[in-house]
Amino acid sequence: MGVLIATIDSSIVIISLPAIFRGIGLDPLAPGNIGYLLWMMLGYILVSAVLVVALGRLGDMFGRVRMYNVGFAIFSCASLALSLDPLKGGAGALWLIGFRVVQAVGGAMLTANSAAILTDAFPAEQRGMALGINQITALAGQFLGLLAGGLLATIDWRAVFWVSVPIGVVGTFWSYRSLREIGSRKPGRIDWIGNLTFSAGAGALLAAITYGIQPYGGRSTGWTNPWVLGGLGVGVALLAAFCIAETRIAEPMFQLGLFRIRAFAAGNLASLLTAIARGGMQFMLIIWLQGIWLPLHGYDFERTPLWAGIFMLPLTVGFLIGGPTSGYLSDRFGARLFSTTGLLLVAAAFVGLLALPVDFPYPAFAALLLLSGLGQGMFSAPNTSAIMGSVPPEQRGAASGMRSTFQNSGTALSIGLFFSLMISGLAGSLPHALNSGLQAQGVPASTAAQVAGLPPVSTLFATFLGNNPISHLLGPSGVLHTLPAHNVQTLTGTRFFPQLVSGPFHHGLVTVFTVAAVMALVGAGASALRGRHDKAGSDRPTDSVKGRQPWRKAPSS
């Protein structure tokens, strides 16, 4: 329950952003407001990626259940504050961003400690199934958030945040009443140097990558921006300082020696690469559906956010089938076979998506999404079990935090990487197509050239937010009021923009999905190198729910 609501809220605002910004009276695509848009989309993910290791280590020191319970309470209070935003405009956006950060702290406390609690509670021969359900719940939550955001935004934008309040309250009381500490604790002092260098370094690095997709100095992306380059440099330097400090501190935040464990290192590398590929697929599929396929099939741009979530449901179905099944089987046969095969299926799904035309037949598209979901489910459940079973019991909180950091960082990295690839591809061909297409419908050459010269990121975000792209691009000039009615109808219809950008978009899509397929294959190679004897460890398992007897120790395998 905790992992589900935490991951749903990591993605629920993506589809509901148009309703949220309309509710607070702010145009997110105005030149000065792109920052609000990015932080609403990515602030939760960035904070979660930065804090989960530190919060996992605090769970090792002070009790994982205690940290988990506090996380539920913080998450619930922040959800309530988000739904009560009393402000408008930029102030209203800052209110939402600030409490999304607080909500992310609670969510990070849940995700950082949930896998460690389950690893403590379940015997070795059942651990894969338990962690599989937990991990697939997390993956499914990311995509169910897209659907929930679309549905709730049609009711009221505040409902996007209201939905978390009752779940958070029930979860808080339930966890306080039912969970008790049974895991190994390692009391010690807080490693302030490690916490500060890791948090600041990871935060600077991920924030710089996020701002790298914004235009700068006449360029389509911001990778030449001194602030972006400085953030990258400072982030790398602080993370290097973290690695040096952790080898010299008596009680470090994270034992870097855990990376000498092959199952732990290989599993986290495969997890990072898979998270990058999965994040790229999620955002590219949303743009593909909302900006091109759904409009071509008669859906108004304003309705595309909701229907994009619905048409992506086969991916979630694949998660729900593949995860628990492979988790159960990996308890008997080990993680390597299922996790490696799963990533090979993911790579095959990317290759299949490459072969589809822009205006694809939906059954083929749905089958490929189902295949990708099955592959990701087959990979994630055994991989999580192998990672958590490979570390000493007293390090499980920090290990779970590091695992979550790789996953959340992969999502943030994917946005910087794949959006940059897509924007670079569009920058080479979209301006000419847009200029000639607008002039063909009677738009003056000067206005068409001005619109064609706008950064491609504005066009991408317009489709991403469910706005009519041409209406948004031509609105400030007022030219739509001067054109004949049939030209206006053509320009703002559901076919003009998709047909205009389908060629440039598909060129960028090929680049993005090729890179993602290669990452999935490299991840499969890392998974295959994790070693043969990679089942969960044979430490004594106990039950973390009050009133039950601990399980007997499982026989060694």
Protein Blocks (a to p, Z undefined) as FASTA:
>chain_A
ZZmmmmmmmmmmmmmmmmmmmmnopafkbmklmmmmmmmmmmmmmmmmmmmmmmmmmmmm
nopklmmmmmmmmmmmmmmmmmmocbghjllmmmmmmmmmmmmmmmmmmmmmmmmmmmmm
pcfklmmmmmmmmmmmmmmmmmmmmmmmmmmmmmomklmmmmmmmmmmmmmmmmmmmpcc
fbdcddddddfklmmmmmmmmmmmmmmmmmmmpceehiabfklgmklmmmmmmmmmmmmm
mmmmmmmcfbafbdfklmmpmklmmmmmmmmmmmmmmmmmmmmmmmmmmmmmmmmnopaf
klmmmmmmmmmmmmmmmmmmmmmmmmmmmmmnojklmmmmmmmmmmmmmmmmmmpcfbdc
fklmmmmmmmmmmmmmmmmmmmmmmmmmmpcfklmmmmmmmmmmmmmmmmmmmmmmmmmm
mmmmmmmmmmmmmmmmmmmnopafklmmmmmmpcfklmmmmmmnopafklmmmmmnommm
mpcfklmmmmmmmklmmmmmmmmmmmmmmmmmmmmmmmmmmmmmmmmmnojblcccfbdc
ddfbehiacddddddZZ
